[in-house]
Amino acid sequence: MNEHSKLLHKELLQKGFTKNDVNTDNPTSMTDGLTALNRLCPKGSEVVIISDFSRFNTHASETHNTQTEQEILLTRLSRHNRIRLVHVGDPLESGHTQFRGIERVSDRNQTQWFDFSSSKNRKKLKIKFDQHQASLEKRCRQLGMSYHYLSTDQTLVDQVTG
């Protein structure tokens, strides 16, 4: 934890938050953050969640027609607050790259070698990314939340102004 994080952590503890509320040691899931937001966020707040949403699970809800724990937490949060999801992505995540070769890639769960010279592999990557993005957009519509996508290959100003 860097010095700024330590100071912020100490300040939050002094304001009455518990160590569980501000624990940043194991950021493995969005569930922890969404749980904390549900506990700590005053009603009527505007909440902007900026993420690549790689840790956001919509798979169970798509296959079993039920909400995942993360979606339940977002639903609760959206009942009394205005929620905006800002999905930040890189063209590489959808297979858009000039690189042609084999590279080691990781998604936090597994690491493997990926052949970027194969158009079939790049297409699979694009399909997976597009499905994830469409699922996020669909959930946002269903929950009455706004959804915005920002790409790292364009300037922020160009994306937010038009």
C-alpha positions, 0 to 999 in steps of 0.5 A: 500500500503506498503512502497516499493509500495509507493516509486515506485508509487511516482517515476513513478509519478515523471517520468511523469506517471499519477495517472491513469497509476499507480493506484493499488487500485483496481486490479479486472481485467487484462484489467486495466493492459493491457490498461496501458501496451498498453499506456506505453510499448515502441515498440519493447519490450519483455513483459512477463506476469506472472499470474494465468490468473484467471482474463483473460476472454476468455469465450465471445470469445469462445462462440461468436467467437469474441475477448474479450476486453482483447484479443483486448488489447493483440492483439494490444500489440503483433503487436509491441512487443514480448509477452510471457505468463507464466501461473502459476497454482497450482494442487489444481486448477485442483482438484489434492489434497490428501485432502478429505473433504469439504472446503470453496473456493473462486474465487473472485466472489463467495465463496462456500463450495467444497467437495474434497472427491467427485471424480465427483467434482474433475473431474469437477474442472479439466475439467474447469481448462483444458478448461481454460488452452487450451483456453489460449494456443489457443489464444496465438497460434492465436496471435503468442505469446509464452505460458508456464505453470508453476506448483507450485508443481514442482521446477522452475529450473526443469520446465525451464531447462527440 
